[in-house]
Structure formats: C-alpha cells, structure tokens
Amino acid sequence: MQFPWKRRDTLRLALLAAAVPGLARAQPGRGPVRLVVPYAPGGTNDVTARLLSPRMSEGFGSTCVIENRSGASGAIGAQEVARSAPDGQTLLYSNEVHPILKLVQRGVPFDAIADFTPVARTVSIPYVLIGSASAGLPADPRALIDAVKREPARFSFACSSLGSVGHIGAAALGQRLGVPVTPVIYRGSGPAVNDVMSGAVQLMFAPVGAVLPMIQGGQLRAYAVTAEHRIASLPDTPTMGEAGQADMLFEGWCGIWGPRGLPAERVATVHRVAEDALKDPEIVRRLAAIGCAPIVESTEDFAKLQVAEQARNAAIIEAAGIKPE
C-alpha cells in the first residue's frame, strides 16, 4: 500500500537533514567516493590515505573507499582517474612524483598538469640522508659529503622509485658537488632501506617515517634532514644547510587530484572535507607518529606549487642527464 507524499513530509525531511551531521551535505544519487592510491598497500601514500578516509567519509556523507591500483611508478592508478568522469566520485591520492613522472618514465599516458584538477595537498613528509651505522662511513655529515665529493664512485644512493625525493635529491647533491652520483632504483622504500642497512647501497634520502625506528635502534645513521629547520622527531640531526648544502631543500608530500574538468563546487567540497579531516587532533597525532604533518593550504596554492616543483625538478633532471626509463 502506498501513502501520498505531503508537503509536511518534505519539511520534516529538510529538518532532519539539518539536524543530523553529514546528512545535509550528502548528495542524493551519489555513491561511495573512490580514492585511488596508485601504490601498493603499506607505503606512506597508502597509510596516510587510510588515516584520512574515515573522517572524509563523514564529511562526504558517503563512504570514502581506498582502492590500490599500483604499477608503473603510479601511472596505472593515475591513468584510471584521468579517464574517469569529472564528478568527484573518483579521485587520485598520490604524491610529489605525480607532476614529474613523465620526465623520468617513458610511455606515461597522461599529462599531470593538463589532465588532472588539483584539489588539496594533505601531508608533508620530511626526508633525511641516511647510511648504515656499520658500513664504516664517516660519522660527521660534512665529512661524509666531502668523501662523496672526493670518491663519488665509492657511493651509491638507494631511491624508492623513479622521480622520488630520494632520486631527485641524490641528483641535486651530485650537481652541487660537481660529481656523478649512482642512483639505484627500487620498487618502494622498504627494499631500498633494507639494502642501505645491509651496506649493499651506501646512502639514501629516505622518508623519516620509514626509517625512524632503525635510526633510534642504531642500525641506521641520520646525517641531515632536507628541511629548512630541524624536525621534532630528529632534534639532534642537522639540516643539509647546517651541513654546508644550503639549497638542498626537498620534502615529500601527498595530495588529492580529480580528473580534468572537475567542477569548481566539487573541488571546493573535496578540499573542505580533506581540510576538516586534517584538523582532527587524533589524525594530527597519528600523522606525527609516522613522521608526517598536515598541510592546510588553498587549492590555488597547490596548483602553483605543483607547476613550480615540476619546473625545478625538470631542471635538476636535465642537468643530471636523467633520461626516461
């Protein structure tokens, strides 16, 4: 039996939507929001996405689902988002490699600037120059850098992926010192860090969260962070500037993109939801535990930053003679 819908029922529904958190923001007809992470589970990209997704689900008024689509240094997952409808239901959650991937990898089927809509950066990831504590390397960062300059063939640099902060950082250091450096490309931070600990590879610019336990446990030595100031989790570790390399400022970060043509109102909604999640004290605490910090900035600033970083890193890549692989 059907009952007639009356105006008072419409009023009651409107009042209910206003009273129930999240319901007023939910949009009829919208299903789950897919947050595509273009890397395997367990890395910083994946972990931070999973920290944010429950809080973002509340903001959207619908479930925010993490989907890992790994492969080709992030290109496979990114391509899936680029081909999706620009309705805000499929979003890319990637990192600082995304804007420069085409510069270091052949066959990337999209333009990171033209084919995506930047929405929000989410977290910053500090990096630190590390070496094995048992490999007989100089303990002082200036002495280590002098040794790299004198005997570059003695040192290789582990890199978590093509175009990673570790890859660009090693190339930039070689340019500053005027010597060739040898990058060793891995598929993720885990195997790269393992080879540094074993001494198979001498050095690495590594994300702090991935190596902090090994630094604290004495298996790795922290030489210098690539930040402007010392960081709270490694207060006794100098900056690269303090080690005599003032322009060596590199940080990792994660961010959210939509496909090209994502409407401005949907960009604003996703940005607000992400920003609200990043202000949650529990999320801030959990990010700090893995060496990350929230980024709260405008969409416009994010768009400008990715263009600026693409240009800076393109110059480093060209000067280092790095060719797409």
Secondary structure, DSSP 8 states (H G I E B T S, - for coil): ------HHHHHHHHHHHHHSTTTTT--TT---EEEEE-S-TTSHHHHHHHHHHHHHHHHHTS-EEEEE---GGGHHHHHHHHTS-SSSSEEEEEETTGGGHHHHSTT--S-TTTTEEEEEEEEEE-EEEEEETTS---SSHHHHHHHHHH-GGG-EEEESSTT-HHHHHHHHHHHHHTS--EEEE-SSHHHHHHHHHHTSS-EEEEEHHHHHHHHHTTSEEEEEESSSS--TTSTTS-BTTTTT-TT----EEEEEEEETT--HHHHHHHHHHHHHHHT-HHHHHHHHHTT-EE----HHHHHHHHHHHHHHHHHHHHHHT----
